Structure formats: structure tokens, C-alpha cells
Amino acid sequence: MNILIVDDEPGLAAGLAGWLEENGWGALGVATTSDEAVEWINRNGRVDVLVCDVAIEPADGFTLRESHSAASAKNADYLHFRL
């Protein structure tokens, strides 16, 4: 399962990634901007779960989900959050 975490707070993203890895989830990616997320999606070919902060730059989390560049993520499950 490919899980991508997108958050502009690297410590929060790394902490969540660490927790997921400790609990048996693999194939994790972490991005701090929507541009990095699109690069990760294009490089890895597929995202099963996208955990995404709504307030990221340059595009917000909802725009990232709908992005044509992130077409391979369109069928992923999403968890949007705002802290």
C-alpha cells in the first residue's frame, strides 16, 4: 500500500510516518509542499492513501487531490486535516 503524507510541518509529517511504520504500514512518502507531493506521485506511480494538510502551498490539499498532475491519486482514499 502506498501512503503519502503531505504537511508543511516536517516534524508532524515525520512523526506520523514513524508511527505508521512502527505499526506495520509500509511504502510511505512524505512531502512538505503540493509540488513535492505531485513529484512523489509521478515517481511512484500510485497512491492508495493520501493524508494531506488542507493548508499547504502552493496548492491547497483539495486542489492537490483534484490536480491533473496527480491523476494517479484520483482513486486513492483521502484524509484531509487542518491543525
N, C-alpha and C positions, 0 to 999 in steps of 0.2 A: 504494500500500500504506500503510495506517495503522498506525504503530508507536507504542505508548505505553510510556514508561519510567516506572516508579514506584519511587522510592527516597527515603528520608528524609534522605539526604545530598545536598544540591543540587549540590555540586561534582562528585560522582561521576556523577550523572544528567546534568548538563550536559556533562561530558567524553565520556560515551558518546554522547549526542545529537550532539555536534560530530563525533565520529569517524564515526558513521553518515552524517551529512550529507556529510562530505568524501568518503565512499566511495559516493555515489550514491543513498542511501536518502532518501526524502522523506516528507512528511506526518507529521512527528514531533510527539509531545506529551510533555510532562514533567510529572509530578505528584509532590508530596512526601508526600502522605497518601492513604489509600484513598478518603477523601471527595473529594479533588481528582480522583482517577482516575475515579470514578463521574461526576462533573460533566463531565469531558472526554469520556468515552464517550457520555454523554447528548447533549452538544452536537455531537459529530462523527458520531454515528450508527453507527459501526462501528470495530472494532479487528481488524486482521489478525494482529498480533503484539503480545503483552503481555510486556514484560521487567520483572519485578517482584521487588523485595526481599521475602523472606518475612516479615521482622520490621519491618512498618510499622504505623502507628496510624491510625485507631482499630481497624481490622480488619486481620488479617494477610493476606499475599498469597494464601493458599489460600482464605480467606473471600471476598476480593475476586473471585477467579475464579468462585466459586460464587454470588455475590451476585445476587439477583433484580434489583436495580437495575442491574446490569451485564449484563443479558441479551443485549445486542447483542454482547458479547465472548465469549459462550459457545462460539462456533465458531472462536475465534482460536487460533493457536499460542501456547504459553506457554514462557517461560524464567524459572524461579524461581531466586533466588540468595540466599545469605546470606554477608555478609562480616564 
